[in-house]
Amino acid sequence: MPSSDQEQQFYRVLSEYRDKADGKVPEDQLTRWVTPDDGPSIANAGGIRSQRIARAPAGSAPAFIYLFTSHVRTVFDNPWTDKIDHDTATVEYWGDAKFGKERSGGNRLLRQVLSMPPENRPPILHFVRVRVGFVRFSGLCVVREITERDYEDSEGNHVSNLFVQLAILDAPEVSAAWIRARVMEGPDADFGPFAPAAWQRYRTGELVALSPVHANVRLSEVTPMALATLTINDALKLLISQIERDGYIYQPWQIAAYITAIRTRPFVILAGVSGTGKSRLPALVARLTGMPAPQRVAVRPDWNDSSEVLGYTDLQRRFRPGMVLQQMRTAASDPCRFHTCLIDEMNLARVEYYFAELLSSIEDCVPDAHGGFRSTPVLMQQVPDEDAHWQHQFLPPNLSLVGTVNVDESTHTFSRKVLDRAFTIELSHVDFSESPTPTAQTEQSSPWTADMLISKCRRVADVPISDTEFPGILGQTNDLLTRINRLLVYSQMQVGYRIRDEVSIFTWNAREVLSSFRTRAGIAVDPLDLAVMMKVLPRLTGSSGALRQVLAGLIELALTGQDGSLHSDPTEAVTAWEQNGRPGSVEGAALPMTHARLCQMWQRLEHEGYTSFWH
């Protein structure tokens, strides 16, 4: 009989468990849990494994089959992408054939299962490797269909592989006691006290699929490995301290702004001089929040359409999905984790050329069943019928597009269409007097879940009416942007409702983590000031007399908080800023960071006859 502790061992759908690959390690929640005393363990055979029945003759059906899907390695190296969909209670799983090795051990096991009558087939437990040392339980599954399909891999090799379609049974939790009993007793354990009711019904010929209610309950819960007591404010403080202990220097407000931006919009631009950690920041955040490593897309100067990003149909009428489209599919099939697609040096080519469809789809969004918002299908081209599933691919709520930007003479400027749809965070602060001091960190579970990072509200209308703080934030935003627009209209650069919504929702989201909006010296940073600098100032570029007057009025407004005049003289304010060492924030100004950047833009206009937000 199992002990009381063993009776509490359950695999719950969409919960995570520690896999140390060693049943002797006390922390192990996979091999250790499923292995009976003096009984057989899981065979160590890659992604398709079996666990035999004790004392069963050779060639007998196994007690269990374990299927593992890995999202640790990039899917761009694997033309077969597994899909787990808890809304439809299905799993699409590819076998383990490779070029030159079609007859693999895992596929032989799957063929053995197919040859059995359905009532004699062993139960299948499906797991996803969410990160090193952890797996997430997808559910108790049975085979619906196994077919053989031919695929042309990235090197042009034709490979025959098995395509397995599984149904997830209506068993929101599976007792490890049943697993151990079935290993020792075989199918006789299926009608014992620990067997799931859904499996018992399947044995009698009735297939009951997992209810979406059960799946959604699991999605809303914090996994066993998470520190559920931490609020997002505490979690962000921990993240900032972890990054600092790793030896990296960022201003706390930069990390807070990055997290708040991806919680507001799915598109963020990190700008700055080379070597200031633009690509490193998303990687650090992903690793320390327990999310998948960002998938990097390196932009080339010759990109003039979306072929590399979304895909194209080749001369053989086969659709070749682009790198970003593949990442969308990966994220959509993994809703419990937040994914990041890093578009490196995105302005080496004209962004509006290769990113046009995505820029449009970011705006065209609908509520998603897992929470947050997803886009409508991103592909505008027609694809062949056999690749029609790509035609419906959308940008899921748990995927953020993060672009890095080096601004120099060899790169392209951004159009307003691009800037209006992104939050621009600059990482140009360099202070060599601040030395990194890395310290040893003990491994600990991450308190972050995907739900903490996805955007809950995309427009002002999405904010719950019951929220008592938002009307004040919206009123303050409306007042400030109205006064800014009185100046911008003179040069036809005024902002619209989209930017109003983004500034107000960014400021609203920031209130939950307000203590992290500070410099390393502890000086508070106003999220509204930061949002105005990120969303309004990048639009200002040129050399016209109208722009000159607009900058003068904005400098007055940012300094005093009062309406600015197109005829004001900013010389005194700019001189004071320069004599103070050209700081990134002007103490005492109504909008300290916005005022400092406006002074810099004015000075560049004076010296070079042209100015922009970018250095």
Buried (B, 14 or more C-beta within 10 A) or exposed (E): EBEEEBBEBBBBBBBBBBBBEEBEEEEBBBBBBBBBEEBBBBBEBEBBBBBBBBEBEEEEBBBBBBBBBBBEEBBBEBBBBBBBBBEEBBBBBBBBBEEEEBEBBBBEBBBBBBEEEEEEBBBBBBBBBBBEBBBBBBBBBBBEEBEEEEBBBEEEEEBBBBBBBBBBBBBBBBBBBBBBBBBBBBBEBBEEEBBBEBBBBBBEEEEBBBEEEBBBBBBEBBBBBBBEEBEBBBBBBBBBBBBBBBEBBBBBBBBBBBBBBBBBBBBBBBBBBEEBBBBBBBBBBBBBBBBBBBBBBEBEEEBEBBBBBBBBBEEEEEBBBBBBBBBBBBBBBBBBBBBBBBBBBBBBBBBBEBBBBBBBBBEEBEEBBBBBBBBEBBBEBEBBEEBEEBBEBBBBBBBBBBBBBBBEEEBBBBEEEBBBBBBBBBBEBEEEEEEEEEEEEEEEBBBBBBBBBBBBBBBBEEBEEEEEEBEEBBEBBBEBBEBBBBBBEBBEBBBEEBBBBBBBBBBBBBBBBBEBBBBBEEEEBBBBBBBBBBBBBBBBBBEEEBBBBBBBBBBBBBBBEEEBEBEBEBEEBBEEBEEEEEEBBBEEBBBBBBBBBBBBBBBBBEEEEEBBBBE
